[in-house]
Amino acid sequence: MRRTKLDLPTLTIAFWMTALTACVMTLAAWLFEAAQWRLPNRAATGAILYNAVLIFGFAQSAWFVLARGLPPVASTLSVMMIPVLGVFTGAVWLREPVHWQDWAAVVLMMVAIASVLWPARARGPVVGQQDAPQRSCRTAPHSCAAMCAGCA
């Protein structure tokens, strides 16, 4: 989404992506799960409406707008935080127990995020290596048309 050169607004792209995906998934459900169809109960209807309005209507469209505007590091880190938030919101809202595997996964995600955010060390020259003079076709003309694409 970030490097696309489309003249369409991001919300239009998000709408059509969602609409086409809904068509494909409806066809797949009809082909593979038609025998299991039934009317949803009240809780399932609430979940369907929640996903339709808040997830697909707002959150996905907002994410597409942000993904196009944010720097790559920011958008990547926000995606990496989703499982961490999922573990803790599931523990709080759904009263799911947090096991050692969940904590290990959260720690690994935090280490991954920290490794991206940690400032890089300044690299000095390697001991025993001399800097070779940089040769350029423009600064030192030579006849290498057969070997150097920059000269041709």
C-alpha positions, 0 to 999 in steps of 0.5 A: 500500500505504501509504494502504490501509485494509484490515483484512487483514494485509500478508502476507495481501495479499502472498500473494493478490497473488502467487497471483493473479499466478501464475494470470494469468501461467500462463494467459498462458504457456499461451496464448502459449508452450505450444509452447516449454515444456520441463523446466528444467535444474538451473540453471533449477530453482535459479533458479525455487526461489530466486525462489519462496522468497527473492524472492516468499516473503520479499523481496516480503512484507518489502517490503510490510511496510516500504512500509506502515511507512516514511516515503514518502521512505525507501521511495522512496529504497530503490526508487531504489537497486535499479538501482544495486545491480543494476549493481554486483552484476551486475558482481561476481557475474556478471563483467559489464563496467560500461560508461560508460552504466552509470556515467552511469545510476548517477551520474544515480540518485545525483543524483536521490537527492541532490536529494531528500535535499539540505536546502531553502534558506530562502525569503525574501519576493520583492522588490517584493511585499507580503504580502496580508492573508489573508482568511478567511470565519471572520475577516472575514465577508462575503457570498460564498456564491455564490463561496466554497465555505468560506462555504456 
